[in-house]
Amino acid sequence: MMKKLFIACCLLGALHFDMSAQGLKVPAPSPTQTIKQDFALSSIEITYSRPVVNGRKIFGDLVPYGKLWRTGANGATKIAFGEDVTIGGQKVKAGEYALYTIPNAGEWEIILNTGVKNGGVVGYKESEDVARFKVKSNKLKAAVESFTIEVADVKSNTATINIIWDKTSVGIPVSADIDGKIMAQIQENMKSDKPAYFQAGMYYVQSNKDLNQAITWFDKAIEQQPKAFYVYYQKAKALAALGKKEEAKATAQKSIELSKEAGNEDYVALNEKLLATLK
């Protein structure tokens, strides 16, 4: 009887231990990270798991050369583009993709695949690839412990997706053709009751378009907001780029006057630096 009671208590204890274990919260060995970067007219979002070096040899050992890699740990690494992009020289439609790689000593093969629900490389089908290209790999002087994916060098329509781990990094170029969309927006916006003259002028300046047109729009923006010191500053820069030094100086001086009135010392300094280049 005592033996049966002992066995029953052990079974109950084991059941209680199992139920408690189900609710145990511990740190993930390769925690998941999601990054979202505003880019062009939308964004790039990447979700991946981050293993650590932990004293191991990574590329050519833990991650073999010449074999398909899930580019991280756990499930497939996912990357989403909010608009059509060109990545690695190949056009890719807006949407979410699994990011696979084939690492090698001097270069990596980058693969975008529609299998976003794949369990790592399990379920991968080459027929579901939407892009495949190669990029050079680079050696780092200092090791990076945690596997990292970042969106860097972000400009108006270009960026670089960096994959970094241990002493290796690769950069994946991404671009978006947004000029036609923005020009169409500007054309439509100019028909409205309150055209965005300043924003249109800034786009022309940043895109190396017609600076005279940009200045015309800056003047109209000043009519809307006569004390907008930042508009005067941008107009002064555009005038300087056209070689109209005297007009640029007078405009920068006006910007300084308005900046001081508004208590904005940053724009005072910016204008002073501009004036120093116009002597």
C-alpha positions in Angstrom: 0.0 0.0 0.0 2.8 2.4 0.9 4.6 1.5 -2.3 1.5 2.4 -4.4 1.1 5.7 -2.5 4.7 6.6 -3.1 4.4 5.9 -6.9 1.2 8.0 -7.0 2.9 10.9 -5.3 5.8 10.7 -7.7 3.4 10.8 -10.7 1.6 13.8 -9.3 4.9 15.5 -8.7 6.0 14.9 -12.2 2.7 16.1 -13.6 3.0 19.3 -11.5 6.6 19.8 -12.6 5.6 19.4 -16.3 2.7 21.9 -16.0 5.0 24.4 -14.3 7.6 24.0 -17.0 5.1 24.9 -19.7 4.8 28.4 -18.2 8.6 29.0 -17.7 9.9 32.1 -19.3 13.6 32.1 -20.2 15.7 34.2 -22.6 15.8 32.9 -26.2 19.3 31.7 -27.2 18.8 33.5 -30.6 16.4 36.3 -29.9 14.2 37.7 -32.7 14.6 41.3 -33.9 12.4 43.3 -36.2 13.8 46.5 -37.8 11.8 48.9 -39.8 13.5 51.7 -41.8 11.7 54.4 -43.7 12.9 54.3 -47.3 12.0 56.1 -50.5 8.2 56.5 -50.3 7.6 53.5 -47.9 9.8 51.3 -45.8 12.0 48.2 -45.5 11.2 45.8 -42.7 13.3 42.8 -41.7 12.5 40.1 -39.1 15.3 37.7 -38.1 16.9 35.8 -35.2 20.2 36.7 -33.8 22.6 33.9 -32.9 25.9 34.7 -31.1 29.5 33.6 -31.9 30.1 32.2 -28.4 33.7 31.2 -29.1 32.8 29.2 -32.3 34.2 29.4 -35.8 31.3 30.7 -37.8 31.8 30.9 -41.6 33.3 27.8 -43.2 32.3 25.8 -40.1 29.1 26.5 -38.2 27.8 28.1 -41.3 29.3 26.0 -44.1 30.6 27.5 -47.3 28.6 26.8 -50.5 25.4 25.7 -48.7 22.0 27.4 -48.4 21.7 29.3 -45.1 18.6 30.7 -43.5 20.6 33.9 -42.7 20.2 33.8 -39.0 18.6 31.2 -36.7 15.2 29.6 -36.2 12.7 30.2 -39.0 13.3 31.9 -42.3 14.6 35.5 -42.2 11.9 37.8 -43.7 12.3 41.0 -45.5 9.4 43.2 -46.7 9.5 46.1 -49.2 6.7 48.7 -49.1 7.2 49.4 -52.9 8.9 48.0 -55.9 12.7 48.1 -55.6 15.8 47.1 -57.4 18.0 44.9 -55.2 21.4 43.6 -56.3 20.5 44.9 -59.8 17.3 42.9 -60.0 13.8 44.3 -59.9 11.6 43.0 -57.1 7.9 43.8 -56.5 6.6 45.2 -53.3 5.9 42.4 -50.8 7.4 40.1 -48.2 10.1 37.5 -49.0 12.4 35.0 -47.3 16.0 36.1 -47.3 18.4 33.2 -48.0 22.1 33.3 -48.6 24.9 31.0 -49.7 28.1 32.2 -48.0 31.5 31.7 -49.6 35.0 33.0 -48.7 35.1 35.9 -51.2 31.4 36.4 -52.1 27.9 35.5 -51.0 24.9 34.5 -53.1 21.8 36.4 -52.0 18.4 34.9 -52.6 14.9 36.3 -52.2 12.2 33.6 -52.1 8.4 33.6 -51.6 8.6 30.9 -48.9 8.1 33.2 -45.9 6.6 30.4 -43.8 9.5 28.0 -44.3 11.1 26.6 -41.2 14.6 27.9 -42.0 15.8 26.0 -45.1 13.1 23.4 -44.6 10.5 23.9 -47.3 12.8 26.0 -49.6 12.1 25.6 -53.3 14.3 27.1 -55.9 11.3 27.5 -58.1 10.0 30.1 -55.6 13.0 32.3 -56.0 12.3 35.9 -57.2 15.9 37.2 -57.2 19.3 35.6 -57.0 22.6 37.5 -57.3 26.1 37.7 -55.8 27.9 40.3 -53.7 31.4 40.5 -52.3 32.1 39.7 -48.7 34.3 41.9 -46.6 36.6 41.1 -43.7 36.2 43.1 -40.5 39.0 44.1 -38.1 36.9 43.5 -35.0 34.5 40.6 -34.5 30.8 41.2 -34.1 29.4 38.8 -31.5 25.7 39.0 -32.3 24.5 38.3 -35.9 23.2 41.6 -37.2 21.2 42.8 -40.2 20.9 46.6 -40.7 19.7 49.1 -43.2 22.5 51.7 -43.7 23.6 54.6 -46.0 19.9 55.5 -46.3 19.4 58.2 -49.0 16.2 59.4 -50.7 16.1 56.4 -53.1 19.1 54.2 -52.2 20.2 52.2 -49.2 22.4 49.3 -48.3 21.3 46.2 -46.4 24.3 45.0 -44.3 24.7 41.4 -43.0 27.3 41.3 -40.3 28.6 38.5 -38.1 31.9 37.6 -36.5 34.5 39.2 -38.8 32.5 39.1 -42.0 30.1 41.6 -43.6 28.3 41.8 -46.9 26.4 44.8 -48.3 23.3 44.5 -50.5 22.4 47.6 -52.6 18.8 48.6 -52.8 17.2 51.4 -54.8 13.7 52.6 -55.7 12.6 54.5 -58.7 10.6 57.3 -57.1 11.3 60.3 -59.3 8.3 59.7 -61.6 6.0 59.3 -58.7 7.2 62.4 -57.0 7.1 64.5 -60.1 3.5 63.5 -60.7 2.7 64.4 -57.1 4.3 67.8 -57.5 2.4 68.5 -60.8 -0.9 67.6 -59.1 -0.1 69.4 -55.9 0.6 72.7 -57.8 -3.1 72.6 -58.8 -4.2 72.7 -55.2 -5.3 75.7 -53.1 -2.1 75.5 -51.0 0.7 74.1 -53.0 3.7 72.7 -51.1 6.2 75.1 -52.6 9.0 74.6 -50.1 8.8 70.7 -50.3 8.8 70.9 -54.1 11.8 73.3 -54.2 13.7 71.0 -51.8 13.1 68.0 -54.0 14.4 69.9 -57.0 17.5 70.9 -55.0 18.2 67.4 -53.6 17.6 65.7 -57.0 19.9 68.1 -58.9 17.0 69.4 -61.0 16.3 73.0 -62.2 17.6 75.3 -59.5 15.9 78.3 -61.0 12.5 76.6 -60.7 13.4 75.6 -57.1 14.2 79.3 -56.3 10.9 80.3 -57.8 9.1 77.9 -55.5 11.1 79.1 -52.5 10.0 82.7 -53.3 6.4 81.5 -53.3 7.0 79.7 -50.0 8.3 82.9 -48.5 5.1 84.7 -49.7 3.2 82.1 -47.7 5.5 82.4 -44.6 7.5 85.7 -44.7 9.4 84.8 -41.6 10.4 81.3 -42.6 14.2 81.6 -42.0 14.8 78.0 -43.2 13.3 78.8 -46.6 15.6 81.8 -47.0 18.6 79.6 -46.1 17.7 77.0 -48.8 17.1 79.7 -51.3 20.6 81.2 -50.5 22.2 77.8 -51.0 20.5 77.4 -54.4 21.6 80.9 -55.5 25.2 80.1 -54.4 25.1 76.9 -56.4 24.1 78.9 -59.5 27.0 81.3 -58.9 24.8 84.2 -57.9 27.0 85.2 -55.0 25.7 88.7 -54.2 22.0 87.5 -54.2 23.0 84.5 -52.1 24.8 86.7 -49.5 21.8 89.1 -49.2 19.4 86.1 -48.8 21.7 84.4 -46.2 21.8 87.7 -44.3 18.0 87.9 -44.3 17.9 84.3 -43.0 20.3 85.2 -40.2 18.1 88.2 -39.2 15.0 86.0 -39.1 16.8 83.2 -37.3 17.9 85.5 -34.5 14.4 86.9 -34.2 13.1 83.3 -33.9 15.9 82.4 -31.4 17.3 79.7 -33.7 21.1 79.7 -33.3 21.5 76.6 -35.5 20.4 78.4 -38.6 22.4 81.4 -37.7 25.5 79.2 -37.7 24.5 77.5 -41.0 24.1 80.8 -42.7 27.4 82.1 -41.4 29.1 79.0 -42.8 27.5 79.6 -46.1 28.6 83.2 -46.1 32.1 82.2 -45.4 32.2 80.2 -48.7 30.9 83.2 -50.7 33.8 85.6 -49.9 
